[in-house]
Amino acid sequence: MDSEFIRLPQVLYLTGLGKTSIYKLMNNNAFPIPASFGAKRIAWKRSDIQNWIKQRIKERDSGKAQLKIYHY
């Protein structure tokens, strides 16, 4: 289902990232932006997260990926 939405705990589980990393990547336009469903209610399209993960794997497999160490 393309319009299935997932909440932050599922995004954290699927990506292996922490909450702070997710929000910092979003601020750098390097992670999908969630949809707002009201006050303090946000969710990501599952397909957006899956595509983001697939892109990271594609970059890794093509040799274009570089180990990035983020300093916050």
Secondary structure, 3 states (H helix, E strand, C coil): CCCCEECHHHHHHHHCCCHHHHHHHHHCCCCCCCEECCCCCEEEEHHHHHHHHHHHHHHHHHCCCCCCCCCC
